[in-house]
Every structure is written in C-alpha cells, then in structure tokens.
Amino acid sequence: MAAREYLEEVNALRVTLSAIEQVLNLPKLEADFKTLEAEASEPNLWDDPEKAQVVTSKLSRVQATLNKSNTIRRRLEDIPLLLELAQGEKDASAVADAGNELDDVTRAIRELEVQTLLSGEYDDRDCLITIRSEAGGVEAADWAQMLMRMYLRYCERHNFKVDALETSHAEEAGIKSTTFRVYAPYAYGTLSVEQGTHRLVRISPFDSQSRRHTSFAGVEVVPVVEQSDHIVIDEKELRVDVYRSSGPGGQGVNTTDSAVRITHLPTGIVVSCQNERSQIQNKATAMAVLQSKLLARRRQEERARLDALKGDNSGSWGNQMRSYVLAPYQMVKDLRTDFEVGNPSAVLDGEIDGFIEAGIKWRKSPDKFVGLNELVNVN
C-alpha cells in the first residue's frame, strides 16, 4: 500500500473517530469523571456501601471509556509520524509495522463505534452467562462445553476477567449447565446479543457409525444486579438446599456440604453456586445470581407489555439464533443478521467479534447513528 493510501486511510479514520467522540460526548464524560473521582475520594464514602458501590462502578466505567478513546486518538495521530520516519529511512519493515498499527487502530475504532450503540439501561454492566445443554443427549452436553470454551476464549482474547460460579458436569461427557460472571465495561450490552439457542451440526465423535448429529444448547445473558436496583426477595418464597460440590475441587470444596441451590418458588427459577469454600459465601453468590435473573425477568415482562401495547410483531431472539455446521461443509451463520463465516474452528476458539458487532447493529434501529457505520471499512 502506497504512503498516499495510508494517509488517506488515516484521514478517513480521523473523521470516524471525531464522529464517535461526539456521540460519546467526551466533555461530559470528563466532567462526570472529575465529579465521581471527588466523590470516591471522600473519607466517609464507605459508610454507605450501597452508594460507594454505585460511585466506584460508574467511575471505573467512565475512566475506561475515556482511556480507550484517548489512547486511540493518540495512536492514530502517531501513525503519520511513524510513516514519515520509516519512509525517510527507506525502511520497508518499518513501513509494514506502521501499516499493522493502522490495522490495529482501525479495529479499535470499530470496537469503540459499537460501544456507542450500547445505550440500554444495563448495557454498561458486568454480566452473567448461563449455558445449558438442550436437545441432543450427550451430544448436547458436549456442545454446551464447547460453547463455554468459546466464550471463555473470547473473554481471554479481550482481557475480560471471568469468575465461574457453578458448573454441572454430565455423566458421559460435557456439561449440563454452567454459569459464569464476566467483569468488563459494557459486558452485558456486548454479550447480550449472544442469548438464544445455538445449533451444532457435525459428525458425532460419540457415534460408532460416524453419523451426522444435530444438537442444541441455550445461552442466557443477564446483567449483574447492583444494590441500588432494589429487587426485593421474600425469604419465605425461597427453598434453599445444600449439597456436596461435584467435579474438580480440593479439600473443603468436595468434602463438605458447602454448595448451595436456591429455588425461587413463585417463578421456578433455580440458581446454584459451588465455587466458594463456605456455604455462607456460596449462598451470597447464589442470591446475587438470583437477583440478576429476577431483574432480567422483570425487564422481559415490561418489554412484553410494551410490545403488546405497540402491536409489535417483529422477530425476537428466539430459538436457533445461530447455526454451526462442521459437516458436510463448514460454516457458522447467524440467522438474525445473516452474518456468516467459513471457519468454524476460529469461531469456536473465541473469534466471535464479527457476530457480536453484527448483532448489536442489527438490534439497534437503523435510523440511529446515520452515516457512522459507513465511515469505517468493515471488510
């Protein structure tokens, strides 16, 4: 690529980044940061744990957005200088390095652009992901474990902290279910588009006749509840069971009845936790998960009522939102957005950014952020 083309691409990205910065409203974010930083520095902040949690959480998210935006801007402005030095020394490898940096900055700008589309009430929060095996027997259990690995690899690629809360292992292979928390700004808004039924078609490794099988696994994504959300749970509506943890574990985990299962009787929602050493810790974690699931249920009910009033007949995030085909051909296709790739191995290794980006844009109404999507080359 010639230097002129490099510089033209830099200029196009400057326009894109400026548009994104306007949507983010950086002056307001900087003002919010100063206000939140002052509140977080107050010596009596933790006298009110609920307020402290809200303040520190907001401060972390605002700081992360500002840092990301400022870093991208600085890297973008450095690229012409890198090109000038490389060309002055006639160093082809240095020019190539500048091109790689430009590609990295382009991807970072695309990620930041997608973040501007996450304006929902809970989009900026951490999230809880639950994966369950569905139809397909041992195949489905193995498929659920493959999906768990896919999301864990995605989080690893993005340096998202993950905390496994509960995993129920299947008898022959795979898992019946798992729940884990993802700690990252906008984790819920980003990963909520993964909710739905995922279908796998492949030659079964468990079939002695090597026949093709279809199996299903469900993915549920809910935002982590903060104390300020005030989801009131009546203890009389709960059934709490304790049992011995299963699967991998050490002394004090598999040797005592420390695992906790909580059933919310009015809704039938069941949550469990077995990763902590004590029953008290596991119960506290399970209650937090139950709070998140009840919040998600309340939001779904509210949305259903609004859709009924509006007469909304649009498609939902229902069954079979994505198909993964490993045989007789190889393809992964999202049935909502029609986004597809021909490399299932990469997808199952956590390269799902394209699906997430397409899902977020599909979910957002098309008249929002007009022209912003077209400013970044997505090919």
Beta strands, then each sheet from edge to edge (+ up, - down):
strand 1: 127-133
strand 2: 161-169
strand 3: 175-183
strand 4: 196-203
strand 5: 212-223
strand 6: 238-243
strand 7: 259-264
strand 8: 269-273
strand 9: 322-325
strand 10: 331-334
strand 11: 340-341
sheet 1: 2+ 3- 1+ 5- 4+ 9+ 10- 11+
sheet 2: 6+ 7- 8+
end
